[in-house]
Amino acid sequence: METNKLLNKFQSGFRKHQYTTDQILRLADEAHQAMHTKQSTLAIMLDLEKAFDLVWHRGLLYTMEKLGLKGNILQFVADFLSNRTIQCIQPLSATEWYTTR
């Protein structure tokens, strides 16, 4: 997949020399640029695999805050990381409901 360039260039998970923190830094940079041009930044990043379960949630929120992310985005991520239910729906089937912790 890597050789054939089938992955999005911004995908970081499970790739050599790519890290989840790369996305946080990219988001912080995009948000910073948007603030200076009086525009908005929207980012939706979901990682629902086992690696997500291993992320230290408080550490992630702390890092985001130290990078200058505050207010709604920080609260959105905090809310998302706690007591949420999700389900993957495809045209003819759906997974079980999953509760985030």
MOJO-V750898 format. One record per residue. N is the residue number from 1. RES is the residue in one letter. SS is DSSP state (H for helix, E for strand, L for the rest). PSI is psi in whole degrees, -180 to 180 (NA if undefined). Layout:
# MOJO-V750898
n:res:ss:psi
N:RES:SS:PSI
N:RES:SS:PSI
This chain:
# MOJO-V750898
n:res:ss:psi
1:M:L:-42
2:E:L:-47
3:T:L:-40
4:N:L:4
5:K:L:46
6:L:L:-12
7:L:L:146
8:N:L:139
9:K:L:-19
10:F:L:-3
11:Q:L:129
12:S:L:-32
13:G:L:132
14:F:L:35
15:R:L:147
16:K:L:135
17:H:L:23
18:Q:L:137
19:Y:L:158
20:T:H:-36
21:T:H:-24
22:D:H:-40
23:Q:H:-37
24:I:H:-43
25:L:H:-40
26:R:H:-44
27:L:H:-44
28:A:H:-42
29:D:H:-46
30:E:H:-43
31:A:H:-41
32:H:H:-47
33:Q:H:-41
34:A:H:-39
35:M:H:-40
36:H:H:-23
37:T:L:11
38:K:L:43
39:Q:L:179
40:S:L:158
41:T:L:133
42:L:L:131
43:A:L:133
44:I:L:115
45:M:L:118
46:L:L:136
47:D:L:102
48:L:L:16
49:E:L:-177
50:K:H:-34
51:A:H:-35
52:F:H:-36
53:D:H:-24
54:L:H:-9
55:V:L:133
56:W:L:105
57:H:H:-46
58:R:H:-37
59:G:H:-40
60:L:H:-46
61:L:H:-39
62:Y:H:-46
63:T:H:-43
64:M:H:-43
65:E:H:-41
66:K:H:-28
67:L:L:-1
68:G:L:6
69:L:L:123
70:K:L:176
71:G:L:-134
72:N:H:-43
73:I:H:-42
74:L:H:-42
75:Q:H:-39
76:F:H:-47
77:V:H:-43
78:A:H:-44
79:D:H:-42
80:F:H:-36
81:L:L:-7
82:S:L:130
83:N:L:45
84:R:L:151
85:T:E:140
86:I:E:159
87:Q:L:138
88:C:L:123
89:I:E:128
90:Q:E:169
91:P:L:-40
92:L:L:4
93:S:E:168
94:A:E:149
95:T:L:173
96:E:L:160
97:W:L:142
98:Y:E:132
99:T:E:126
100:T:L:159
101:R:L:NA
